[in-house]
Amino acid sequence: MSVNPLARTIRAKKLGLLIYDARLAGRRNLDECASFIGISPETLQAYENGSQAPSLPELEILAYYLNTPLDHFWSRVSRSETAPERQITHPERLVNLRQRMIGASLRKLRSNANLTSREISDRTAIPEADLLAYELGEHPIPLTELESLVSALGSHMENFIDQRGPVGLWMNQQQAIQKFLELSPELQEFVCKPLNRPYLELAIRLSDLSVEKLRAIAEGLLEITY
């Protein structure tokens, strides 16, 4: 699948506006955000005006710092407020680690698809030398280019977003809170009552059983009740 470079340019402009909006909602200035991510204020300014695009790890760290859901950067909704500052020790190290992990994932996808770096370069209009550097984690991958690479490799951005690191755990927590808030008031009340905890724990254990085992349990209960 070929990717139009013009679409990448437009995406970078939109992404810049979303980053700017998130920073304003978080009541943070350029220096604060740039320092936390481990980049210069000039680079962050370039991200916000759309002349450059951040890497996914940089965007993850920024979302964490501003307590902004990561999917905000794919939305059309402005953020109006945010929670207090969050803390990560040595965020620049986390960014570097995530860059290498993403590069390794891209390399594995390309290898599994039996595609050469030249073929991916032709599909995305990204120089082959840059692709190889990205795969080795030597350079940050601008998000717009990562989106193009992911699309060209037939994958999805969700597969590259942090799941197990501090940012990933925070995002999973935010999603869990959101899902809880979407429950009916009756279900929320049921979940919050300590008395109902054994029932919830039983439901969790039952959810791990196979259909055959659940059927056997149901049949056993029927025999007891008759």
C-alpha positions in Angstrom: 0.0 0.0 0.0 1.5 3.3 -1.1 1.3 6.4 1.2 0.9 9.9 -0.2 3.6 12.2 1.3 1.2 15.1 1.1 -1.1 13.3 3.5 1.8 13.0 5.9 2.4 16.7 5.8 -1.3 17.5 6.5 -1.2 15.0 9.4 1.8 16.7 10.9 0.0 20.0 10.9 -3.0 18.6 12.6 -0.9 16.7 15.1 1.0 19.9 15.9 -2.3 21.6 16.8 -3.3 18.7 19.0 0.0 18.9 20.8 -0.3 22.6 21.3 -3.9 22.2 22.6 -2.8 19.4 25.1 0.0 21.6 26.4 -2.3 24.5 26.9 -4.8 22.3 28.7 -2.0 21.0 30.9 -0.9 24.6 31.8 2.6 23.8 30.8 5.1 26.0 28.8 7.4 24.9 26.1 10.4 24.6 28.3 8.7 22.4 30.9 7.4 19.9 28.3 10.5 19.8 26.2 12.7 19.2 29.3 10.5 16.3 30.4 10.6 14.7 27.0 14.3 15.3 26.7 14.2 17.5 23.6 14.9 21.2 23.0 12.1 23.8 23.2 12.9 24.6 19.5 12.1 21.0 18.6 8.9 21.0 20.5 8.0 24.2 18.8 8.6 22.6 15.5 6.3 19.7 16.5 3.6 22.2 17.4 3.8 24.1 14.1 3.9 20.9 12.1 7.2 21.4 10.5 8.4 18.2 12.3 6.6 15.3 13.9 7.4 13.7 17.2 8.1 10.0 17.6 5.5 7.7 19.2 7.6 7.4 22.5 7.9 11.1 22.7 4.1 11.5 22.3 3.5 8.8 24.9 5.7 10.6 27.4 4.0 13.9 26.6 0.6 12.4 27.1 1.7 10.9 30.4 3.2 14.2 31.6 0.1 16.2 30.6 -2.2 13.4 31.9 -3.9 13.5 28.4 -5.3 10.3 26.9 -3.1 9.2 24.0 -6.0 8.9 21.6 -6.4 12.7 22.0 -3.7 13.0 19.3 -6.0 11.2 16.8 -9.1 13.1 17.8 -10.8 16.3 16.9 -11.8 17.3 20.4 -10.0 20.1 22.3 -8.9 19.4 25.9 -10.2 21.8 28.5 -8.5 20.6 31.7 -6.0 18.1 33.0 -4.9 16.4 36.2 -1.8 17.3 38.3 1.7 16.5 37.1 2.9 12.9 36.9 6.4 11.7 37.6 8.8 9.4 35.7 12.4 8.9 36.7 14.7 9.6 33.7 12.0 9.9 31.0 14.7 10.4 28.4 15.9 6.8 29.0 12.4 5.5 28.6 12.1 7.4 25.3 15.3 5.8 24.0 14.2 2.3 25.1 10.9 2.7 23.5 12.6 3.9 20.2 14.6 0.7 20.1 11.6 -1.5 20.9 9.6 0.1 18.1 12.5 -0.2 15.7 12.8 -3.9 16.5 9.1 -4.4 16.0 9.3 -2.7 12.6 12.2 -4.9 11.6 10.4 -8.0 12.7 7.3 -7.1 10.7 9.3 -6.3 7.6 11.1 -9.6 7.9 8.0 -11.6 8.5 6.5 -10.0 5.4 9.6 -10.9 3.3 10.0 -7.2 2.3 13.3 -5.4 1.8 14.0 -2.0 3.2 14.1 -0.8 -0.4 10.6 -2.0 -1.0 9.3 -0.3 2.1 11.2 2.9 1.1 9.5 2.8 -2.3 6.1 2.4 -0.6 6.5 5.2 1.9 8.9 7.6 0.2 11.1 7.4 3.3 14.9 7.1 2.5 16.2 3.6 3.0 19.0 4.9 5.2 16.5 6.4 7.5 14.5 3.2 7.6 17.5 1.2 8.7 18.4 3.8 11.3 14.8 3.6 12.7 14.9 -0.2 12.8 18.1 -0.1 14.9 16.7 2.6 17.2 19.4 5.0 16.3 17.0 7.9 15.5 13.5 8.8 16.7 10.8 8.0 14.2 8.5 11.0 13.4 5.0 9.8 14.2 3.8 10.7 10.7 6.5 8.4 9.3 5.8 5.7 11.8 2.1 5.8 10.8 3.2 5.4 7.1 5.5 2.5 7.9 2.9 0.7 10.0 0.3 1.1 7.2 2.8 -0.1 4.6 3.5 -3.2 6.7 -0.2 -4.0 7.2 -0.2 -3.4 10.9 -1.9 -1.0 13.3 -0.7 1.8 15.6 -2.3 0.1 18.6 0.4 -2.7 18.3 3.2 -0.2 18.9 1.8 1.8 21.8 3.4 1.1 25.2 1.5 -1.5 27.2 3.8 -2.6 30.0 5.9 0.4 30.9 4.9 3.2 33.3 3.1 5.1 30.5 1.4 1.9 29.3 0.2 1.0 32.8 -1.1 4.6 33.3 -2.9 4.5 29.9 -4.5 1.1 30.8 -5.6 2.6 34.1 -7.2 5.5 32.4 -9.0 3.2 30.0 -10.2 1.1 33.0 -11.5 4.2 34.7 -13.3 5.3 31.6 -14.9 1.9 31.1 -16.1 1.9 34.7 -17.6 5.4 34.3 -19.5 4.0 31.3 -21.2 1.4 33.4 -24.8 2.0 34.6 -25.1 3.5 38.1 -26.4 0.2 39.4 -23.3 -1.8 38.1 -21.0 0.9 39.5 -22.6 0.6 42.9 -22.4 -3.3 42.8 -18.7 -3.2 41.9 -17.8 -0.7 44.7 -19.5 -2.7 47.5 -16.9 -4.8 49.4 -19.6 -7.4 50.1 -19.8 -8.2 46.3 -16.0 -8.7 45.9 -16.2 -12.5 46.2 -18.8 -12.6 43.4 -16.5 -10.5 41.1 -13.5 -12.7 41.9 -15.6 -15.8 41.1 -16.7 -14.2 37.8 -13.0 -13.5 36.9 -12.1 -17.2 37.6 -15.0 -18.4 35.6 -14.1 -16.2 32.7 -10.8 -18.1 32.4 -12.5 -21.5 32.1 -13.1 -23.2 28.7 -16.6 -23.6 27.4 -16.4 -27.3 28.1 -15.6 -26.8 31.8 -18.3 -24.2 32.2 -20.8 -26.6 30.6 -19.7 -29.3 33.1 -20.2 -26.9 36.0 -23.6 -25.9 34.8 -24.7 -29.5 34.4 -23.4 -30.3 37.9 -25.5 -27.5 39.3 -28.6 -28.7 37.5 -28.1 -32.2 39.0 -27.8 -30.7 42.5 -31.0 -28.6 42.1 -33.1 -31.5 40.9 
